Amino acid sequence: MEKYNSGDIVRLKSGGPLMTLNFQKTSGEWHVIYFDKMNKSHELILYPDAFKRTDEKDEDIRAENSKESSLRVTKRRGETEDYEFELGGEQ
């Protein structure tokens, strides 16, 4: 299994935004932080087999997508906000 460190930049194996590993819990899960297009922070708890370390290609794709991506905010059921990402560019 690959060894990760706090501060490593990762991405879900299925895609999505770049995320920063914050700390690893004793159970082996990682506390992960990322920011959406509106600069709102989100926190997740993930097992290491759900993400991978990024590389230069990922950084290039991120730069390209940030120009073409948009974020829709939809309100449902009162005050709850759901965020939906629409990624552009090549994946």
Biopython code that builds the backbone (N, CA, C, O; Angstrom):
import numpy as np
from Bio.PDB.StructureBuilder import StructureBuilder

atoms = [
    (1, "MET", "N", (0.842, -1.187, 0.000)),
    (1, "MET", "CA", (0.000, 0.000, 0.000)),
    (1, "MET", "C", (0.887, 1.251, 0.000)),
    (1, "MET", "O", (1.896, 1.315, 0.702)),
    (2, "GLU", "N", (0.499, 2.208, -0.777)),
    (2, "GLU", "CA", (1.262, 3.449, -0.887)),
    (2, "GLU", "C", (1.204, 4.235, 0.420)),
    (2, "GLU", "O", (0.165, 4.277, 1.079)),
    (3, "LYS", "N", (2.322, 4.858, 0.791)),
    (3, "LYS", "CA", (2.375, 5.655, 2.017)),
    (3, "LYS", "C", (2.080, 7.108, 1.677)),
    (3, "LYS", "O", (2.666, 7.671, 0.752)),
    (4, "TYR", "N", (1.180, 7.703, 2.422)),
    (4, "TYR", "CA", (0.811, 9.100, 2.239)),
    (4, "TYR", "C", (1.234, 9.906, 3.461)),
    (4, "TYR", "O", (1.411, 9.363, 4.551)),
    (5, "ASN", "N", (1.390, 11.200, 3.259)),
    (5, "ASN", "CA", (1.749, 12.110, 4.345)),
    (5, "ASN", "C", (0.774, 13.280, 4.384)),
    (5, "ASN", "O", (0.180, 13.633, 3.365)),
    (6, "SER", "N", (0.614, 13.870, 5.538)),
    (6, "SER", "CA", (-0.195, 15.078, 5.657)),
    (6, "SER", "C", (0.343, 16.120, 4.683)),
    (6, "SER", "O", (1.554, 16.308, 4.570)),
    (7, "GLY", "N", (-0.559, 16.792, 3.984)),
    (7, "GLY", "CA", (-0.159, 17.807, 3.018)),
    (7, "GLY", "C", (-0.072, 17.297, 1.594)),
    (7, "GLY", "O", (0.019, 18.096, 0.662)),
    (8, "ASP", "N", (-0.098, 15.967, 1.399)),
    (8, "ASP", "CA", (-0.074, 15.421, 0.034)),
    (8, "ASP", "C", (-1.345, 15.842, -0.702)),
    (8, "ASP", "O", (-2.417, 15.941, -0.105)),
    (9, "ILE", "N", (-1.211, 16.088, -2.006)),
    (9, "ILE", "CA", (-2.338, 16.441, -2.853)),
    (9, "ILE", "C", (-2.793, 15.167, -3.562)),
    (9, "ILE", "O", (-2.000, 14.480, -4.205)),
    (10, "VAL", "N", (-4.085, 14.867, -3.432)),
    (10, "VAL", "CA", (-4.637, 13.643, -4.005)),
    (10, "VAL", "C", (-5.919, 13.961, -4.762)),
    (10, "VAL", "O", (-6.449, 15.070, -4.689)),
    (11, "ARG", "N", (-6.401, 12.966, -5.486)),
    (11, "ARG", "CA", (-7.661, 13.055, -6.209)),
    (11, "ARG", "C", (-8.336, 11.696, -6.063)),
    (11, "ARG", "O", (-7.661, 10.669, -6.004)),
    (12, "LEU", "N", (-9.661, 11.689, -6.004)),
    (12, "LEU", "CA", (-10.380, 10.421, -5.994)),
    (12, "LEU", "C", (-10.006, 9.628, -7.235)),
    (12, "LEU", "O", (-9.772, 10.213, -8.292)),
    (13, "LYS", "N", (-9.947, 8.331, -7.126)),
    (13, "LYS", "CA", (-9.639, 7.496, -8.284)),
    (13, "LYS", "C", (-10.692, 7.668, -9.368)),
    (13, "LYS", "O", (-10.407, 7.468, -10.549)),
    (14, "SER", "N", (-11.896, 8.034, -8.979)),
    (14, "SER", "CA", (-12.971, 8.251, -9.948)),
    (14, "SER", "C", (-12.968, 9.660, -10.528)),
    (14, "SER", "O", (-13.790, 9.969, -11.391)),
    (15, "GLY", "N", (-12.052, 10.527, -10.070)),
    (15, "GLY", "CA", (-11.966, 11.903, -10.561)),
    (15, "GLY", "C", (-12.368, 12.898, -9.495)),
    (15, "GLY", "O", (-12.356, 12.581, -8.306)),
    (16, "GLY", "N", (-12.725, 14.110, -9.917)),
    (16, "GLY", "CA", (-13.129, 15.143, -8.976)),
    (16, "GLY", "C", (-12.030, 16.139, -8.694)),
    (16, "GLY", "O", (-10.990, 16.135, -9.353)),
    (17, "PRO", "N", (-12.262, 17.003, -7.702)),
    (17, "PRO", "CA", (-11.300, 18.068, -7.412)),
    (17, "PRO", "C", (-10.043, 17.554, -6.716)),
    (17, "PRO", "O", (-10.035, 16.468, -6.135)),
    (18, "LEU", "N", (-8.988, 18.352, -6.786)),
    (18, "LEU", "CA", (-7.785, 18.044, -6.022)),
    (18, "LEU", "C", (-8.086, 18.283, -4.550)),
    (18, "LEU", "O", (-8.796, 19.223, -4.191)),
    (19, "MET", "N", (-7.532, 17.414, -3.699)),
    (19, "MET", "CA", (-7.791, 17.490, -2.267)),
    (19, "MET", "C", (-6.467, 17.400, -1.509)),
    (19, "MET", "O", (-5.494, 16.835, -2.011)),
    (20, "THR", "N", (-6.437, 17.956, -0.307)),
    (20, "THR", "CA", (-5.249, 17.922, 0.542)),
    (20, "THR", "C", (-5.487, 16.983, 1.707)),
    (20, "THR", "O", (-6.505, 17.074, 2.393)),
    (21, "LEU", "N", (-4.531, 16.070, 1.930)),
    (21, "LEU", "CA", (-4.623, 15.187, 3.088)),
    (21, "LEU", "C", (-4.275, 15.987, 4.337)),
    (21, "LEU", "O", (-3.215, 16.609, 4.405)),
    (22, "ASN", "N", (-5.155, 15.970, 5.312)),
    (22, "ASN", "CA", (-4.953, 16.734, 6.534)),
    (22, "ASN", "C", (-4.277, 15.871, 7.601)),
    (22, "ASN", "O", (-3.156, 16.172, 8.011)),
    (23, "PHE", "N", (-4.933, 14.813, 8.052)),
    (23, "PHE", "CA", (-4.328, 13.905, 9.025)),
    (23, "PHE", "C", (-4.958, 12.529, 8.881)),
    (23, "PHE", "O", (-6.070, 12.380, 8.374)),
    (24, "GLN", "N", (-4.209, 11.519, 9.347)),
    (24, "GLN", "CA", (-4.714, 10.157, 9.281)),
    (24, "GLN", "C", (-5.227, 9.743, 10.648)),
    (24, "GLN", "O", (-4.560, 9.945, 11.663)),
    (25, "LYS", "N", (-6.417, 9.164, 10.666)),
    (25, "LYS", "CA", (-7.012, 8.675, 11.901)),
    (25, "LYS", "C", (-6.393, 7.326, 12.264)),
    (25, "LYS", "O", (-5.806, 6.659, 11.413)),
    (26, "THR", "N", (-6.525, 6.934, 13.516)),
    (26, "THR", "CA", (-5.957, 5.656, 13.952)),
    (26, "THR", "C", (-6.580, 4.473, 13.219)),
    (26, "THR", "O", (-5.969, 3.407, 13.139)),
    (27, "SER", "N", (-7.791, 4.645, 12.683)),
    (27, "SER", "CA", (-8.466, 3.588, 11.932)),
    (27, "SER", "C", (-7.904, 3.435, 10.514)),
    (27, "SER", "O", (-8.276, 2.502, 9.801)),
    (28, "GLY", "N", (-7.009, 4.345, 10.097)),
    (28, "GLY", "CA", (-6.412, 4.291, 8.771)),
    (28, "GLY", "C", (-7.059, 5.237, 7.776)),
    (28, "GLY", "O", (-6.505, 5.471, 6.702)),
    (29, "GLU", "N", (-8.221, 5.785, 8.109)),
    (29, "GLU", "CA", (-8.893, 6.741, 7.225)),
    (29, "GLU", "C", (-8.162, 8.082, 7.278)),
    (29, "GLU", "O", (-7.487, 8.407, 8.254)),
    (30, "TRP", "N", (-8.319, 8.853, 6.192)),
    (30, "TRP", "CA", (-7.712, 10.178, 6.111)),
    (30, "TRP", "C", (-8.775, 11.260, 6.176)),
    (30, "TRP", "O", (-9.833, 11.141, 5.558)),
    (31, "HIS", "N", (-8.489, 12.318, 6.929)),
    (31, "HIS", "CA", (-9.296, 13.530, 6.932)),
    (31, "HIS", "C", (-8.775, 14.364, 5.770)),
    (31, "HIS", "O", (-7.588, 14.686, 5.714)),
    (32, "VAL", "N", (-9.664, 14.714, 4.842)),
    (32, "VAL", "CA", (-9.285, 15.364, 3.589)),
    (32, "VAL", "C", (-10.038, 16.684, 3.462)),
    (32, "VAL", "O", (-11.204, 16.775, 3.845)),
    (33, "ILE", "N", (-9.372, 17.706, 2.925)),
    (33, "ILE", "CA", (-9.977, 19.024, 2.726)),
    (33, "ILE", "C", (-9.836, 19.415, 1.257)),
    (33, "ILE", "O", (-8.806, 19.169, 0.630)),
    (34, "TYR", "N", (-10.904, 20.036, 0.715)),
    (34, "TYR", "CA", (-10.815, 20.625, -0.621)),
    (34, "TYR", "C", (-11.702, 21.860, -0.667)),
    (34, "TYR", "O", (-12.570, 22.046, 0.186)),
    (35, "PHE", "N", (-11.478, 22.696, -1.665)),
    (35, "PHE", "CA", (-12.242, 23.928, -1.852)),
    (35, "PHE", "C", (-12.996, 23.856, -3.172)),
    (35, "PHE", "O", (-12.457, 23.402, -4.181)),
    (36, "ASP", "N", (-14.254, 24.310, -3.158)),
    (36, "ASP", "CA", (-15.038, 24.340, -4.390)),
    (36, "ASP", "C", (-14.777, 25.650, -5.123)),
    (36, "ASP", "O", (-13.966, 26.465, -4.685)),
    (37, "LYS", "N", (-15.469, 25.845, -6.241)),
    (37, "LYS", "CA", (-15.261, 27.028, -7.078)),
    (37, "LYS", "C", (-15.652, 28.335, -6.380)),
    (37, "LYS", "O", (-15.212, 29.413, -6.778)),
    (38, "MET", "N", (-16.470, 28.230, -5.349)),
    (38, "MET", "CA", (-16.876, 29.428, -4.603)),
    (38, "MET", "C", (-15.980, 29.639, -3.378)),
    (38, "MET", "O", (-16.289, 30.442, -2.497)),
    (39, "ASN", "N", (-14.852, 28.894, -3.340)),
    (39, "ASN", "CA", (-13.861, 28.974, -2.284)),
    (39, "ASN", "C", (-14.413, 28.533, -0.925)),
    (39, "ASN", "O", (-13.934, 28.971, 0.120)),
    (40, "LYS", "N", (-15.417, 27.668, -0.954)),
    (40, "LYS", "CA", (-15.973, 27.101, 0.268)),
    (40, "LYS", "C", (-15.245, 25.792, 0.550)),
    (40, "LYS", "O", (-15.100, 24.953, -0.338)),
    (41, "SER", "N", (-14.788, 25.620, 1.787)),
    (41, "SER", "CA", (-14.054, 24.404, 2.125)),
    (41, "SER", "C", (-15.012, 23.263, 2.441)),
    (41, "SER", "O", (-16.108, 23.464, 2.964)),
    (42, "HIS", "N", (-14.562, 22.066, 2.108)),
    (42, "HIS", "CA", (-15.310, 20.840, 2.380)),
    (42, "HIS", "C", (-14.354, 19.850, 3.015)),
    (42, "HIS", "O", (-13.176, 19.798, 2.663)),
    (43, "GLU", "N", (-14.862, 19.070, 3.949)),
    (43, "GLU", "CA", (-14.044, 18.068, 4.629)),
    (43, "GLU", "C", (-14.664, 16.697, 4.427)),
    (43, "GLU", "O", (-15.883, 16.533, 4.490)),
    (44, "LEU", "N", (-13.810, 15.723, 4.186)),
    (44, "LEU", "CA", (-14.239, 14.343, 3.972)),
    (44, "LEU", "C", (-13.370, 13.406, 4.794)),
    (44, "LEU", "O", (-12.255, 13.756, 5.179)),
    (45, "ILE", "N", (-13.881, 12.231, 5.058)),
    (45, "ILE", "CA", (-13.098, 11.144, 5.642)),
    (45, "ILE", "C", (-13.071, 10.040, 4.592)),
    (45, "ILE", "O", (-14.118, 9.538, 4.184)),
    (46, "LEU", "N", (-11.863, 9.663, 4.153)),
    (46, "LEU", "CA", (-11.716, 8.688, 3.070)),
    (46, "LEU", "C", (-10.704, 7.608, 3.427)),
    (46, "LEU", "O", (-9.722, 7.858, 4.126)),
    (47, "TYR", "N", (-10.964, 6.409, 2.932)),
    (47, "TYR", "CA", (-9.966, 5.351, 3.028)),
    (47, "TYR", "C", (-8.943, 5.541, 1.912)),
    (47, "TYR", "O", (-9.288, 6.020, 0.832)),
    (48, "PRO", "N", (-7.683, 5.168, 2.163)),
    (48, "PRO", "CA", (-6.634, 5.376, 1.159)),
    (48, "PRO", "C", (-6.887, 4.691, -0.183)),
    (48, "PRO", "O", (-6.373, 5.146, -1.206)),
    (49, "ASP", "N", (-7.655, 3.623, -0.203)),
    (49, "ASP", "CA", (-7.891, 2.956, -1.493)),
    (49, "ASP", "C", (-8.892, 3.712, -2.365)),
    (49, "ASP", "O", (-9.154, 3.298, -3.494)),
    (50, "ALA", "N", (-9.454, 4.810, -1.864)),
    (50, "ALA", "CA", (-10.409, 5.615, -2.643)),
    (50, "ALA", "C", (-9.728, 6.733, -3.431)),
    (50, "ALA", "O", (-10.337, 7.301, -4.338)),
    (51, "PHE", "N", (-8.471, 7.060, -3.103)),
    (51, "PHE", "CA", (-7.796, 8.169, -3.778)),
    (51, "PHE", "C", (-6.409, 7.768, -4.249)),
    (51, "PHE", "O", (-5.886, 6.713, -3.892)),
    (52, "LYS", "N", (-5.823, 8.657, -5.074)),
    (52, "LYS", "CA", (-4.478, 8.434, -5.597)),
    (52, "LYS", "C", (-3.710, 9.745, -5.546)),
    (52, "LYS", "O", (-4.289, 10.831, -5.540)),
    (53, "ARG", "N", (-2.415, 9.614, -5.510)),
    (53, "ARG", "CA", (-1.541, 10.784, -5.548)),
    (53, "ARG", "C", (-1.654, 11.429, -6.929)),
    (53, "ARG", "O", (-1.780, 10.724, -7.930)),
    (54, "THR", "N", (-1.611, 12.750, -6.993)),
    (54, "THR", "CA", (-1.706, 13.437, -8.278)),
    (54, "THR", "C", (-0.324, 13.522, -8.929)),
    (54, "THR", "O", (0.700, 13.306, -8.280)),
    (55, "ASP", "N", (-0.319, 13.838, -10.203)),
    (55, "ASP", "CA", (0.932, 14.036, -10.921)),
    (55, "ASP", "C", (0.821, 15.310, -11.757)),
    (55, "ASP", "O", (-0.189, 16.010, -11.689)),
    (56, "GLU", "N", (1.844, 15.611, -12.535)),
    (56, "GLU", "CA", (1.843, 16.849, -13.321)),
    (56, "GLU", "C", (0.690, 16.892, -14.309)),
    (56, "GLU", "O", (0.136, 17.963, -14.558)),
    (57, "LYS", "N", (0.316, 15.753, -14.878)),
    (57, "LYS", "CA", (-0.799, 15.714, -15.822)),
    (57, "LYS", "C", (-2.088, 16.177, -15.134)),
    (57, "LYS", "O", (-2.871, 16.923, -15.722)),
    (58, "ASP", "N", (-2.310, 15.737, -13.894)),
    (58, "ASP", "CA", (-3.478, 16.169, -13.145)),
    (58, "ASP", "C", (-3.480, 17.680, -12.946)),
    (58, "ASP", "O", (-4.530, 18.316, -13.036)),
    (59, "GLU", "N", (-2.324, 18.252, -12.680)),
    (59, "GLU", "CA", (-2.221, 19.702, -12.490)),
    (59, "GLU", "C", (-2.564, 20.439, -13.777)),
    (59, "GLU", "O", (-3.239, 21.468, -13.743)),
    (60, "ASP", "N", (-2.101, 19.915, -14.917)),
    (60, "ASP", "CA", (-2.406, 20.538, -16.208)),
    (60, "ASP", "C", (-3.907, 20.482, -16.494)),
    (60, "ASP", "O", (-4.490, 21.461, -16.961)),
    (61, "ILE", "N", (-4.530, 19.337, -16.212)),
    (61, "ILE", "CA", (-5.968, 19.182, -16.417)),
    (61, "ILE", "C", (-6.723, 20.136, -15.507)),
    (61, "ILE", "O", (-7.708, 20.745, -15.924)),
    (62, "ARG", "N", (-6.270, 20.269, -14.271)),
    (62, "ARG", "CA", (-6.940, 21.168, -13.330)),
    (62, "ARG", "C", (-6.898, 22.603, -13.828)),
    (62, "ARG", "O", (-7.905, 23.309, -13.765)),
    (63, "ALA", "N", (-5.757, 23.039, -14.318)),
    (63, "ALA", "CA", (-5.626, 24.409, -14.823)),
    (63, "ALA", "C", (-6.549, 24.628, -16.014)),
    (63, "ALA", "O", (-7.186, 25.675, -16.128)),
    (64, "GLU", "N", (-6.622, 23.644, -16.895)),
    (64, "GLU", "CA", (-7.485, 23.751, -18.065)),
    (64, "GLU", "C", (-8.958, 23.753, -17.657)),
    (64, "GLU", "O", (-9.743, 24.553, -18.167)),
    (65, "ASN", "N", (-9.330, 22.875, -16.753)),
    (65, "ASN", "CA", (-10.728, 22.775, -16.322)),
    (65, "ASN", "C", (-11.190, 23.994, -15.540)),
    (65, "ASN", "O", (-12.365, 24.356, -15.601)),
    (66, "SER", "N", (-10.297, 24.625, -14.816)),
    (66, "SER", "CA", (-10.713, 25.772, -14.014)),
    (66, "SER", "C", (-11.197, 26.918, -14.901)),
    (66, "SER", "O", (-11.992, 27.750, -14.465)),
    (67, "LYS", "N", (-10.718, 26.958, -16.139)),
    (67, "LYS", "CA", (-11.167, 27.983, -17.070)),
    (67, "LYS", "C", (-12.538, 27.644, -17.644)),
    (67, "LYS", "O", (-13.321, 28.538, -17.968)),
    (68, "GLU", "N", (-12.830, 26.327, -17.771)),
    (68, "GLU", "CA", (-14.036, 25.900, -18.456)),
    (68, "GLU", "C", (-15.118, 25.364, -17.528)),
    (68, "GLU", "O", (-16.221, 25.060, -17.982)),
    (69, "SER", "N", (-14.823, 25.244, -16.236)),
    (69, "SER", "CA", (-15.772, 24.647, -15.314)),
    (69, "SER", "C", (-16.709, 25.687, -14.726)),
    (69, "SER", "O", (-16.402, 26.878, -14.678)),
    (70, "SER", "N", (-17.837, 25.212, -14.289)),
    (70, "SER", "CA", (-18.774, 26.088, -13.601)),
    (70, "SER", "C", (-19.366, 25.335, -12.430)),
    (70, "SER", "O", (-19.279, 24.109, -12.361)),
    (71, "LEU", "N", (-19.953, 26.054, -11.529)),
    (71, "LEU", "CA", (-20.574, 25.468, -10.354)),
    (71, "LEU", "C", (-21.987, 25.985, -10.262)),
    (71, "LEU", "O", (-22.218, 27.194, -10.247)),
    (72, "ARG", "N", (-22.934, 25.068, -10.201)),
    (72, "ARG", "CA", (-24.321, 25.445, -10.021)),
    (72, "ARG", "C", (-24.692, 25.215, -8.572)),
    (72, "ARG", "O", (-24.363, 24.173, -8.004)),
    (73, "VAL", "N", (-25.362, 26.160, -7.975)),
    (73, "VAL", "CA", (-25.848, 25.999, -6.617)),
    (73, "VAL", "C", (-27.360, 25.904, -6.687)),
    (73, "VAL", "O", (-28.038, 26.805, -7.180)),
    (74, "THR", "N", (-27.867, 24.798, -6.184)),
    (74, "THR", "CA", (-29.310, 24.626, -6.183)),
    (74, "THR", "C", (-29.772, 24.478, -4.742)),
    (74, "THR", "O", (-29.145, 23.768, -3.955)),
    (75, "LYS", "N", (-30.852, 25.136, -4.399)),
    (75, "LYS", "CA", (-31.404, 25.021, -3.048)),
    (75, "LYS", "C", (-32.550, 24.027, -3.073)),
    (75, "LYS", "O", (-33.428, 24.078, -3.934)),
    (76, "ARG", "N", (-32.516, 23.139, -2.124)),
    (76, "ARG", "CA", (-33.565, 22.139, -2.000)),
    (76, "ARG", "C", (-33.949, 22.011, -0.538)),
    (76, "ARG", "O", (-33.100, 22.079, 0.351)),
    (77, "ARG", "N", (-35.202, 21.830, -0.309)),
    (77, "ARG", "CA", (-35.723, 21.634, 1.037)),
    (77, "ARG", "C", (-35.216, 22.682, 2.021)),
    (77, "ARG", "O", (-34.435, 22.380, 2.924)),
    (78, "GLY", "N", (-35.662, 23.889, 1.836)),
    (78, "GLY", "CA", (-35.336, 24.956, 2.782)),
    (78, "GLY", "C", (-33.944, 25.501, 2.621)),
    (78, "GLY", "O", (-33.584, 25.996, 1.554)),
    (79, "GLU", "N", (-33.151, 25.414, 3.682)),
    (79, "GLU", "CA", (-31.836, 26.049, 3.724)),
    (79, "GLU", "C", (-30.701, 25.159, 3.213)),
    (79, "GLU", "O", (-29.562, 25.618, 3.134)),
    (80, "THR", "N", (-30.975, 23.924, 2.871)),
    (80, "THR", "CA", (-29.916, 23.023, 2.425)),
    (80, "THR", "C", (-29.439, 23.424, 1.034)),
    (80, "THR", "O", (-30.245, 23.668, 0.135)),
    (81, "GLU", "N", (-28.114, 23.490, 0.866)),
    (81, "GLU", "CA", (-27.535, 23.804, -0.433)),
    (81, "GLU", "C", (-26.843, 22.570, -0.982)),
    (81, "GLU", "O", (-26.065, 21.931, -0.275)),
    (82, "ASP", "N", (-27.114, 22.233, -2.218)),
    (82, "ASP", "CA", (-26.435, 21.152, -2.912)),
    (82, "ASP", "C", (-25.558, 21.765, -3.991)),
    (82, "ASP", "O", (-25.993, 22.659, -4.716)),
    (83, "TYR", "N", (-24.322, 21.285, -4.098)),
    (83, "TYR", "CA", (-23.399, 21.799, -5.095)),
    (83, "TYR", "C", (-23.220, 20.748, -6.175)),
    (83, "TYR", "O", (-23.016, 19.571, -5.878)),
    (84, "GLU", "N", (-23.296, 21.170, -7.417)),
    (84, "GLU", "CA", (-23.107, 20.275, -8.551)),
    (84, "GLU", "C", (-21.998, 20.838, -9.430)),
    (84, "GLU", "O", (-22.070, 21.983, -9.877)),
    (85, "PHE", "N", (-20.973, 20.028, -9.674)),
    (85, "PHE", "CA", (-19.855, 20.445, -10.508)),
    (85, "PHE", "C", (-20.117, 20.051, -11.940)),
    (85, "PHE", "O", (-20.607, 18.953, -12.203)),
    (86, "GLU", "N", (-19.800, 20.925, -12.864)),
    (86, "GLU", "CA", (-19.840, 20.636, -14.288)),
    (86, "GLU", "C", (-18.429, 20.870, -14.802)),
    (86, "GLU", "O", (-18.010, 22.012, -14.994)),
    (87, "LEU", "N", (-17.711, 19.802, -15.020)),
    (87, "LEU", "CA", (-16.326, 19.928, -15.457)),
    (87, "LEU", "C", (-16.248, 19.996, -16.966)),
    (87, "LEU", "O", (-16.916, 19.244, -17.676)),
    (88, "GLY", "N", (-15.424, 20.905, -17.444)),
    (88, "GLY", "CA", (-15.177, 21.008, -18.867)),
    (88, "GLY", "C", (-13.793, 20.501, -19.172)),
    (88, "GLY", "O", (-13.067, 20.083, -18.270)),
    (89, "GLY", "N", (-13.427, 20.532, -20.410)),
    (89, "GLY", "CA", (-12.084, 20.119, -20.805)),
    (89, "GLY", "C", (-11.941, 18.616, -20.856)),
    (89, "GLY", "O", (-12.904, 17.884, -20.630)),
    (90, "GLU", "N", (-10.763, 18.162, -21.146)),
    (90, "GLU", "CA", (-10.476, 16.742, -21.301)),
    (90, "GLU", "C", (-10.239, 16.125, -19.945)),
    (90, "GLU", "O", (-9.521, 16.705, -19.130)),
    (91, "GLN", "N", (-10.812, 14.973, -19.673)),
    (91, "GLN", "CA", (-10.648, 14.281, -18.385)),
    (91, "GLN", "C", (-9.659, 13.157, -18.496)),
    (91, "GLN", "O", (-9.397, 12.466, -17.512)),
]
sb = StructureBuilder()
sb.init_structure("model")
sb.init_model(0)
sb.init_chain("A")
sb.init_seg("    ")
for serial, (resi, resn, name, xyz) in enumerate(atoms, 1):
    if name == "N":
        sb.init_residue(resn, " ", resi, " ")
    sb.init_atom(name, np.array(xyz, "f"), 0.0, 1.0, " ", f" {name:<3s}", serial, name[0])
structure = sb.get_structure()
